[in-house]
């Protein structure tokens, strides 16, 4: 049964802890549960039913049964279902925010819920009539065409750092193109997606079209990756896990796989940059969601001529913008790391910084004695070979190094296995466009930086940051199969 909770603004009357399969909330087949703890207080938040392979089988069977009717709907009928879901999500925005705050510490003042999640659903609904093929008369006595058709049953494995928006990026595109889907949420933050499932249920989304399971990568995620009836899978998470998922997909039925993986995004600040804009943007990029953002600009290369000025301004700005507090307090701008494991991971990198003797201009340790808070940290003069430069820390830790030469800095910026996001600040548009062309990244910002995104622009990574696209019309291509039809006249 769902757990009863006491009255509090933004707190749901019940916290749903069951699995959502075939339009109903049900306990797991095994009856096993796992615990969620508030990372700000370390207090117990909820116990949630843990999905296993048998629950994956049930969810896939429900999705498979629902697929024929869902895919045969008029495209605008599918869009209408998504619009109703968006309306329901909008109404429960405070509850969604509350649940992520007590799961992974995201401050409730985040705009991820008030507008982003329902808006994203509506954007996908608007794509209903854009799922089109092409025609050709280039072959004599033939009229040929291409068709874009849904895969059928799809899977999605989503991360903990933005549960509902990252789920919608996959589910919205999958459903509007006529697929049905089974979603595995992260064991760190499953509650908001279960509430989103309640919204889908109340909005009348047909049973089996959307199924949401709470569980661990093993066995639940692995069961999805290996399932023979799932033809398409989208994953957001670490590069290491993405490689495992791709291997499992290949070893099973060679299902199509999209991967949105990690990042170690470079931000280049030239000596002609407008620091009144570049400094707060750099600070916001690394402090948002406590640095737990794949597109965070975590490597800054600043021209040596302005390096000291930039670092002084950035130190002051990060100190002011990085003030932490209770994620349930509307005035809080920065919360804790998501859990003990993530806290210890970031602490390990800070210990490495001390061992390597890099300059620590700000922070460098734990903040407070309760909860998993890390001080906003600014490091400089870090060797390019250091793990601090090469690896994704996923915390409020920013590395600032200097440069003088364009060729040199572009080489250093691209010297990474990642290729998710990159940025440059300069008043020289020719230089900016040279950088935009040369950056080995799926998204490039000029005189702005992450989290800048746009609904009508694709989002995806190069190199070790993934494959496939989310958002925009390109996402529709990723969730449909292409078929050629040859018609003799």
Backbone torsions as a table, in degrees:
resi	resn	phi	psi	omega
1	UNK	NA	151.6	175.6
2	UNK	-65.1	148.9	-174.4
3	UNK	-87.3	128.1	177.4
4	UNK	-74.7	140.6	178.8
5	UNK	-130.3	164.2	-178.3
6	UNK	-83.7	167.4	-176.5
7	UNK	-67.7	135.5	173.8
8	UNK	-166.7	139.5	-179.7
9	UNK	-55.0	127.5	-179.3
10	UNK	84.5	-10.4	-177.8
11	UNK	-87.2	125.4	179.6
12	UNK	-61.1	153.1	176.0
13	UNK	-62.6	-35.2	173.5
14	UNK	-132.7	147.7	172.4
15	UNK	-102.0	111.4	-178.0
16	UNK	-71.7	131.1	-177.6
17	UNK	-127.3	8.7	-178.1
18	UNK	-97.2	173.9	176.9
19	UNK	-84.6	151.9	178.8
20	UNK	-110.8	103.6	-176.3
21	UNK	-130.9	127.7	176.9
22	UNK	55.9	38.7	175.4
23	UNK	81.3	6.9	-178.7
24	UNK	-132.0	151.6	173.8
25	UNK	-92.1	125.4	-175.0
26	UNK	-137.6	150.5	173.0
27	UNK	-70.2	163.3	177.2
28	UNK	-68.4	156.9	-179.6
29	UNK	-61.3	-35.5	-178.7
30	UNK	-81.3	-20.8	-175.2
31	UNK	79.9	0.9	-178.3
32	UNK	-73.0	148.4	177.2
33	UNK	-131.0	162.8	171.6
34	UNK	-131.6	158.9	-172.9
35	UNK	-101.1	146.2	175.3
36	UNK	-116.0	134.8	179.9
37	UNK	-121.5	141.0	177.8
38	UNK	-69.4	116.9	-175.9
39	UNK	-70.7	-13.2	178.4
40	UNK	-83.8	-30.8	-176.5
41	UNK	-118.0	-16.1	-174.8
42	UNK	67.2	15.4	177.2
43	UNK	-85.9	154.4	179.9
44	UNK	-68.2	129.8	-179.6
45	UNK	-101.2	-42.1	-176.8
46	UNK	-170.9	160.0	168.7
47	UNK	-113.7	130.4	-170.4
48	UNK	-122.4	139.2	178.7
49	UNK	-65.2	134.4	-177.4
50	UNK	-97.9	121.7	179.4
51	UNK	-78.2	141.2	175.2
52	UNK	-121.9	-174.7	-178.3
53	UNK	-56.2	-34.6	-179.9
54	UNK	-68.5	-32.8	176.1
55	UNK	-72.0	-35.6	174.4
56	UNK	-60.9	-42.5	178.9
57	UNK	-60.2	-43.3	179.4
58	UNK	-64.0	-43.2	-179.1
59	UNK	-66.5	-41.4	178.6
60	UNK	-65.2	-40.6	178.3
61	UNK	-62.2	-39.9	178.1
62	UNK	-65.5	-43.0	179.3
63	UNK	-65.0	-38.3	-179.7
64	UNK	-66.5	-39.6	178.8
65	UNK	-69.1	-32.2	-177.2
66	UNK	-81.8	-19.3	-172.1
67	UNK	-60.3	-47.0	-176.0
68	UNK	-57.2	-46.8	-178.0
69	UNK	-69.1	-39.7	-179.1
70	UNK	-66.4	-45.1	-178.0
71	UNK	-70.2	-23.5	179.1
72	UNK	-83.8	-8.5	178.7
73	UNK	-63.9	149.9	167.1
74	UNK	-55.5	140.4	-177.2
75	UNK	-56.0	-37.5	-179.8
76	UNK	-71.1	-25.5	175.0
77	UNK	-68.1	-41.7	175.2
78	UNK	-62.3	-40.6	178.7
79	UNK	-61.8	-38.5	179.9
80	UNK	-63.3	-40.1	176.5
81	UNK	-60.9	-42.6	179.8
82	UNK	-67.1	-36.7	177.6
83	UNK	-61.9	-42.0	178.9
84	UNK	-65.8	-37.0	176.5
85	UNK	-64.4	-42.8	178.5
86	UNK	-59.6	-41.9	178.8
87	UNK	-60.8	-41.8	-179.7
88	UNK	-67.9	-39.9	178.0
89	UNK	-62.7	-39.2	-179.5
90	UNK	-62.5	-39.7	-178.4
91	UNK	-68.3	-29.9	-176.4
92	UNK	-104.3	22.9	-179.8
93	UNK	-53.1	-45.2	-179.7
94	UNK	-61.8	-37.1	179.3
95	UNK	-68.6	-40.1	177.4
96	UNK	-59.9	-44.0	-179.9
97	UNK	-64.0	-43.0	179.8
98	UNK	-58.8	-45.0	-174.9
99	UNK	-66.7	-38.1	176.2
100	UNK	-70.6	-30.8	178.1
101	UNK	-64.0	-41.2	-177.6
102	UNK	-84.6	-10.6	177.3
103	UNK	-94.1	-53.8	-173.7
104	UNK	-129.8	9.8	169.5
105	UNK	83.7	14.3	178.1
106	UNK	-70.8	126.2	179.3
107	UNK	-58.4	142.0	-175.6
108	UNK	-70.8	-12.9	179.3
109	UNK	-81.2	0.2	178.1
110	UNK	-61.3	140.8	-179.5
111	UNK	-82.4	5.2	-179.6
112	UNK	-61.3	-21.0	-174.3
113	UNK	-111.1	-40.6	-177.0
114	UNK	-59.5	-34.9	-177.9
115	UNK	-139.3	-35.1	-171.0
116	UNK	-63.1	-50.6	-175.4
117	UNK	-62.2	-54.0	179.1
118	UNK	-64.8	-34.7	178.0
119	UNK	-63.1	-41.0	178.8
120	UNK	-60.5	-43.1	178.0
121	UNK	-61.0	-42.3	-179.4
122	UNK	-66.5	-35.3	176.9
123	UNK	-61.5	-45.1	178.1
124	UNK	-65.1	-37.4	176.6
125	UNK	-59.8	-36.2	-178.6
126	UNK	-69.3	-13.9	-179.6
127	UNK	-87.3	3.0	-172.9
128	UNK	-53.7	-41.7	-175.6
129	UNK	-93.7	7.3	-179.1
130	UNK	-99.0	6.5	-177.7
131	UNK	-91.5	89.5	-169.6
132	UNK	-127.3	153.9	171.6
133	UNK	-101.8	-164.3	-179.8
134	UNK	-126.1	164.8	174.0
135	UNK	-126.5	157.0	179.8
136	UNK	-143.8	136.8	173.3
137	UNK	-115.2	22.6	-174.0
138	UNK	-79.3	-14.2	176.9
139	UNK	-100.3	121.0	-178.9
140	UNK	-54.4	135.2	177.6
141	UNK	65.5	20.9	175.3
142	UNK	-134.3	147.3	166.6
143	UNK	-119.9	111.1	-174.3
144	UNK	-109.1	156.9	-177.6
145	UNK	-152.0	161.0	170.6
146	UNK	-114.0	145.8	176.7
147	UNK	-118.3	141.2	172.0
148	UNK	-108.4	118.8	-175.5
149	UNK	-129.9	151.9	-178.2
150	UNK	-67.6	156.7	177.6
151	UNK	-71.8	-37.7	-172.0
152	UNK	121.0	-122.7	178.3
153	UNK	-82.1	126.6	-179.3
154	UNK	-119.4	164.0	176.8
155	UNK	-126.8	153.1	175.4
156	UNK	-142.5	135.1	176.3
157	UNK	-122.7	117.5	-169.2
158	UNK	-113.9	160.2	-177.2
159	UNK	-89.6	-179.6	-176.8
160	UNK	-97.6	-13.1	-169.7
161	UNK	-82.0	-10.1	174.8
162	UNK	-163.0	67.1	-166.2
163	UNK	-54.7	-55.8	-174.3
164	UNK	-69.5	-48.2	178.2
165	UNK	-59.4	-42.9	-179.7
166	UNK	-68.4	-32.0	174.9
167	UNK	-65.3	-43.7	-177.5
168	UNK	-66.1	-34.5	177.5
169	UNK	-57.4	-30.3	178.8
170	UNK	-93.6	-49.7	-175.3
171	UNK	-65.8	-43.1	-179.2
172	UNK	-58.3	-46.5	-179.9
173	UNK	-67.9	-39.4	-178.8
174	UNK	-65.6	-44.6	-174.9
175	UNK	-72.9	-41.1	-176.9
176	UNK	-67.4	-25.5	177.8
177	UNK	-86.3	1.5	172.9
178	UNK	99.3	4.9	177.1
179	UNK	-83.4	163.3	164.5
180	UNK	-111.9	163.5	-167.5
181	UNK	-149.2	148.8	172.8
182	UNK	-118.4	122.7	-176.8
183	UNK	-110.5	133.4	167.9
184	UNK	-106.9	122.5	176.6
185	UNK	-88.9	167.4	179.0
186	UNK	-76.0	143.6	176.1
187	UNK	-65.8	-14.9	178.8
188	UNK	-81.1	-27.8	-173.9
189	UNK	-151.7	70.5	-177.1
190	UNK	-92.0	-14.7	-165.3
191	UNK	-70.9	-39.9	-177.1
192	UNK	-66.8	-33.9	178.8
193	UNK	-70.6	-31.1	174.9
194	UNK	-67.8	-35.7	174.7
195	UNK	-68.1	-37.5	175.4
196	UNK	-61.9	-33.9	175.2
197	UNK	-65.7	-40.1	175.8
198	UNK	-59.7	-40.4	177.3
199	UNK	-62.1	-41.8	178.8
200	UNK	-64.5	-39.2	177.9
201	UNK	-63.8	-47.2	-179.7
202	UNK	-66.6	-28.4	179.5
203	UNK	-79.1	-7.4	177.2
204	UNK	86.2	20.9	175.5
205	UNK	-62.0	129.1	-174.5
206	UNK	-55.9	141.4	179.6
207	UNK	-55.5	139.5	176.7
208	UNK	88.8	-17.8	-179.2
209	UNK	-67.8	-42.0	178.0
210	UNK	-125.1	126.6	178.7
211	UNK	-129.7	134.2	-175.5
212	UNK	-127.4	124.0	-177.9
213	UNK	-117.0	139.2	174.6
214	UNK	-102.4	128.7	-179.3
215	UNK	179.1	-177.9	-178.0
216	UNK	-94.0	164.7	177.5
217	UNK	-58.1	-42.6	170.4
218	UNK	-119.1	121.1	16.3
219	UNK	-100.7	-12.1	-168.2
220	UNK	-67.3	-51.5	-178.6
221	UNK	-62.3	-40.2	179.0
222	UNK	-63.8	-38.8	179.0
223	UNK	-62.5	-36.8	177.0
224	UNK	-68.9	-45.7	-178.0
225	UNK	-62.7	-30.8	-177.2
226	UNK	-97.5	-4.2	-171.5
227	UNK	-67.2	132.5	-174.8
228	UNK	-75.3	-17.0	-179.5
229	UNK	-97.4	-2.2	174.8
230	UNK	-95.4	122.7	-174.2
231	UNK	-101.2	-12.6	-177.5
232	UNK	-145.4	137.2	-178.4
233	UNK	-137.8	136.0	175.4
234	UNK	-124.1	132.2	-176.7
235	UNK	-129.6	138.2	169.9
236	UNK	-123.1	126.6	-178.9
237	UNK	167.6	-151.7	-175.4
238	UNK	-75.4	155.3	178.4
239	UNK	-63.5	-39.7	-179.6
240	UNK	-61.3	-45.3	179.4
241	UNK	-68.7	-35.7	177.4
242	UNK	-59.2	-39.9	177.5
243	UNK	-63.6	-40.8	178.4
244	UNK	-63.6	-42.9	-178.8
245	UNK	-64.8	-41.9	178.7
246	UNK	-62.8	-38.2	177.8
247	UNK	-65.3	-44.1	179.2
248	UNK	-62.5	-40.2	178.8
249	UNK	-63.2	-41.1	179.9
250	UNK	-68.2	-36.4	-178.2
251	UNK	-75.1	-16.0	-179.8
252	UNK	-97.4	-95.4	-176.0
253	UNK	-116.6	18.5	180.0
254	UNK	55.7	40.3	178.9
255	UNK	-61.0	149.5	176.7
256	UNK	-67.3	137.2	-176.0
257	UNK	-129.5	129.1	168.6
258	UNK	-108.5	139.2	-176.5
259	UNK	-130.9	125.7	172.2
260	UNK	-116.9	104.4	-166.2
261	UNK	-112.1	-154.9	-170.8
262	UNK	-76.7	178.5	179.2
263	UNK	-152.7	155.2	171.8
264	UNK	-139.7	68.3	-161.9
265	UNK	-74.6	129.8	178.4
266	UNK	-85.0	145.4	173.7
267	UNK	-129.2	117.6	-178.0
268	UNK	-102.2	125.6	179.9
269	UNK	-113.4	109.6	179.5
270	UNK	-82.8	165.7	-175.5
271	UNK	-70.8	-10.9	176.6
272	UNK	-102.2	10.3	-177.4
273	UNK	-68.2	150.8	174.2
274	UNK	-82.0	99.1	-175.0
275	UNK	-68.4	-22.9	178.0
276	UNK	-64.7	-21.1	176.8
277	UNK	-104.2	-38.4	-175.3
278	UNK	-68.1	-39.8	-176.4
279	UNK	-65.8	-54.4	178.8
280	UNK	-63.4	-31.8	178.4
281	UNK	-66.2	-42.7	178.4
282	UNK	-63.7	-41.2	179.7
283	UNK	-65.7	-46.6	-179.4
284	UNK	-62.0	-38.4	-177.5
285	UNK	-61.3	-39.9	-176.8
286	UNK	-89.1	-19.4	-178.4
287	UNK	-93.4	-23.9	-179.5
288	UNK	-56.5	132.9	-179.7
289	UNK	54.5	32.4	178.5
290	UNK	58.8	32.7	179.2
291	UNK	78.2	3.4	-176.3
292	UNK	-91.8	61.5	-176.8
293	UNK	-138.0	128.3	-175.2
294	UNK	-64.1	-28.1	-177.0
295	UNK	-96.4	9.5	180.0
296	UNK	-57.4	136.2	176.0
297	UNK	-79.3	87.6	-171.2
298	UNK	-94.1	-9.8	175.0
299	UNK	-121.2	118.6	177.8
300	UNK	-112.3	130.3	172.7
301	UNK	-113.5	113.9	-176.5
302	UNK	-113.4	139.1	-179.5
303	UNK	-60.2	136.8	-175.3
304	UNK	-57.3	-29.7	-177.3
305	UNK	-65.4	-24.8	-178.9
306	UNK	-121.6	10.8	-171.5
307	UNK	-59.3	-48.3	-176.6
308	UNK	-65.6	-41.4	177.8
309	UNK	-61.7	-44.0	-179.7
310	UNK	-62.5	-46.9	-178.2
311	UNK	-64.5	-40.3	178.7
312	UNK	-62.3	-47.0	179.4
313	UNK	-64.5	-41.8	-178.3
314	UNK	-66.6	-38.7	178.2
315	UNK	-59.9	-46.5	179.0
316	UNK	-64.0	-43.4	-177.2
317	UNK	-67.5	-43.7	178.6
318	UNK	-63.8	-36.4	178.7
319	UNK	-64.1	-40.7	-178.6
320	UNK	-75.2	-44.0	-176.8
321	UNK	-77.6	-19.9	-173.3
322	UNK	-91.9	13.8	179.7
323	UNK	-63.9	129.9	-174.7
324	UNK	-103.5	171.8	178.3
325	UNK	179.0	-171.6	179.0
326	UNK	-64.9	122.2	179.9
327	UNK	-59.0	-20.9	179.2
328	UNK	-84.5	-5.5	176.4
329	UNK	-87.8	122.3	-177.5
330	UNK	-58.3	-19.8	-179.5
331	UNK	-86.1	-9.3	-177.1
332	UNK	-73.5	131.4	179.3
333	UNK	-102.3	-25.9	-177.8
334	UNK	-137.6	131.2	179.8
335	UNK	-103.5	-165.1	-179.2
336	UNK	-84.2	177.4	167.5
337	UNK	-69.9	161.6	-166.2
338	UNK	-66.5	-34.5	-178.8
339	UNK	-162.9	-178.6	-176.7
340	UNK	-61.3	-39.4	-178.3
341	UNK	-63.8	-43.7	179.3
342	UNK	-68.3	-37.2	177.0
343	UNK	-59.7	-47.6	-179.0
344	UNK	-66.4	-34.9	178.5
345	UNK	-61.2	-48.1	-179.3
346	UNK	-66.1	-40.4	177.7
347	UNK	-58.4	-36.3	178.6
348	UNK	-62.8	-39.9	177.5
349	UNK	-68.5	-36.1	178.3
350	UNK	-67.1	-36.4	175.3
351	UNK	-64.7	-39.2	177.4
352	UNK	-61.9	-39.6	178.5
353	UNK	-60.5	-41.2	179.0
354	UNK	-67.7	-40.0	-179.6
355	UNK	-66.4	-35.5	-178.7
356	UNK	-83.1	-6.9	175.9
357	UNK	69.9	28.4	178.8
358	UNK	-75.3	159.7	180.0
359	UNK	-74.1	127.2	178.1
360	UNK	-110.2	104.3	-177.2
361	UNK	-84.3	-23.0	-176.7
362	UNK	-155.2	139.9	173.7
363	UNK	69.1	-139.4	179.3
364	UNK	106.3	5.9	-178.7
365	UNK	-155.5	-167.6	177.6
366	UNK	-73.5	149.5	176.5
367	UNK	-111.7	118.6	179.5
368	UNK	77.0	-176.0	-178.3
369	UNK	-116.7	-8.5	179.0
370	UNK	-123.4	138.9	-179.1
371	UNK	84.2	171.7	-173.5
372	UNK	-103.0	58.8	-178.1
373	UNK	-93.0	133.9	175.2
374	UNK	-113.3	136.7	177.7
375	UNK	-64.4	138.9	169.9
376	UNK	-55.1	128.7	-169.9
377	UNK	-126.3	133.0	179.0
378	UNK	-123.9	118.0	-179.7
379	UNK	-113.2	151.5	176.1
380	UNK	-142.5	166.4	-179.1
381	UNK	52.2	50.6	-179.5
382	UNK	-95.5	130.4	178.5
383	UNK	-57.0	138.9	-178.4
384	UNK	-63.0	-22.9	179.5
385	UNK	-82.2	-9.7	-176.2
386	UNK	-68.2	148.1	173.9
387	UNK	-60.8	-25.6	178.8
388	UNK	-63.8	-28.2	178.5
389	UNK	-93.9	-33.8	-171.7
390	UNK	-87.6	-31.9	-170.6
391	UNK	-107.2	150.6	178.6
392	UNK	-77.8	115.8	-177.1
393	UNK	-82.0	-37.3	-180.0
394	UNK	62.0	48.6	177.3
395	UNK	-156.2	176.7	-176.6
396	UNK	-78.9	56.9	-175.0
397	UNK	-123.1	117.2	-175.7
398	UNK	-115.0	131.5	176.9
399	UNK	-103.1	125.9	178.3
400	UNK	-119.9	118.4	174.7
401	UNK	-121.2	165.8	-175.1
402	UNK	-109.5	163.0	176.4
403	UNK	-151.5	167.9	174.6
404	UNK	-133.1	-22.1	-171.1
405	UNK	-118.6	137.5	-177.6
406	UNK	-63.2	-47.3	-179.8
407	UNK	-59.9	-43.0	-179.7
408	UNK	-63.0	-47.4	-174.6
409	UNK	-70.9	-34.0	177.7
410	UNK	-67.5	-37.5	176.6
411	UNK	-63.1	-44.8	-180.0
412	UNK	-67.1	-39.1	179.9
413	UNK	-61.6	-36.9	-177.9
414	UNK	-89.1	-4.1	-177.4
415	UNK	-81.7	68.8	-178.2
416	UNK	-155.3	152.2	176.5
417	UNK	-73.6	-15.0	-177.0
418	UNK	-91.2	161.6	177.5
419	UNK	-161.0	54.3	-175.4
420	UNK	-95.6	-44.5	-169.8
421	UNK	-151.7	148.2	176.8
422	UNK	-155.4	152.6	-175.5
423	UNK	-143.9	156.0	176.1
424	UNK	-145.9	138.7	174.2
425	UNK	-115.6	120.2	176.7
426	UNK	-165.9	153.3	174.9
427	UNK	-90.1	-6.7	-179.4
428	UNK	-89.6	103.2	-175.0
429	UNK	-68.2	-30.6	175.9
430	UNK	-64.5	-44.4	176.7
431	UNK	-62.2	-42.1	-179.6
432	UNK	-61.7	-42.6	-179.2
433	UNK	-71.6	-33.1	173.4
434	UNK	-61.4	-42.9	179.0
435	UNK	-65.1	-44.5	-179.1
436	UNK	-58.6	-38.8	179.3
437	UNK	-71.0	-36.1	-172.6
438	UNK	-88.1	-26.4	179.3
439	UNK	-55.2	132.8	176.1
440	UNK	-93.1	75.0	-174.5
441	UNK	-152.4	151.3	-179.5
442	UNK	-75.2	-25.5	177.5
443	UNK	-131.5	136.2	-179.8
444	UNK	-130.7	132.9	177.2
445	UNK	-110.9	138.2	174.5
446	UNK	-116.6	118.7	-177.7
447	UNK	57.9	31.8	169.7
448	UNK	-161.7	173.0	177.6
449	UNK	-152.2	-176.3	-177.1
450	UNK	-60.3	145.9	17.3
451	UNK	-97.0	35.4	-179.3
452	UNK	-59.7	122.7	174.3
453	UNK	-146.5	166.2	177.6
454	UNK	-141.1	139.9	-175.8
455	UNK	-62.7	-28.3	-177.0
456	UNK	-95.4	10.8	177.9
457	UNK	-118.1	142.7	-178.3
458	UNK	-70.8	153.0	176.8
459	UNK	-130.4	121.0	178.8
460	UNK	-173.3	171.1	-174.0
461	UNK	-111.3	160.2	169.3
462	UNK	-103.1	166.4	174.1
463	UNK	51.3	-132.1	-176.8
464	UNK	-75.5	4.0	177.8
465	UNK	-91.2	1.9	170.3
466	UNK	127.5	-169.0	-179.4
467	UNK	-153.7	151.0	-175.8
468	UNK	91.6	171.2	-175.5
469	UNK	-131.5	146.8	171.7
470	UNK	-121.1	155.9	-176.3
471	UNK	68.6	162.5	176.2
472	UNK	66.3	-177.3	-179.7
473	UNK	-66.9	-22.1	-179.5
474	UNK	-67.2	-28.0	176.4
475	UNK	-65.3	-33.8	178.7
476	UNK	-62.2	-36.8	177.8
477	UNK	-65.0	-37.2	-177.7
478	UNK	-69.3	-24.5	-177.5
479	UNK	-104.0	13.8	175.7
480	UNK	-131.4	153.1	175.0
481	UNK	-98.7	146.1	-177.8
482	UNK	-100.4	131.4	-178.7
483	UNK	-128.2	135.3	174.4
484	UNK	-97.2	135.5	178.9
485	UNK	-123.7	127.4	-178.3
486	UNK	-111.5	121.4	-174.3
487	UNK	-117.4	114.2	176.9
488	UNK	-78.0	134.2	-178.6
489	UNK	-94.4	NA	NA
